[in-house]
């Protein structure tokens, strides 16, 4: 076998192992010490909060709420990266204060943990009434 073909064959085997391991675990449920596992979050992503806000309209429907526009904040900094439950609670408090006393704000939030996502808010209740 020529050197270029040997390199190509070796590349295909290694790439197949790198891609096949996570696929075997996620799709087929195969777990083995020989197969590379796939981890949703590593240390840098742990604790991050994925959140979306919506506000009840006069007609009773809910529309997405842009927290940056409502709070007149730039799309960078602390408001962009919510990393703790305490930070999320502060943002919710600020949004409720800015939206007014009768506002119905729904929050859907989840936090990255090693096993996947932990639900913090489901959006089922008015966050400003809590």
Secondary structure as UniProt FT lines:
FT   HELIX           3..28
FT   HELIX           43..45
FT   TURN            46..47
FT   STRAND          49..56
FT   TURN            58..59
FT   STRAND          62..65
FT   HELIX           67..71
FT   HELIX           77..79
FT   HELIX           85..99
FT   TURN            101..102
FT   STRAND          105..113
FT   TURN            114..115
FT   STRAND          116..126
FT   HELIX           127..129
//
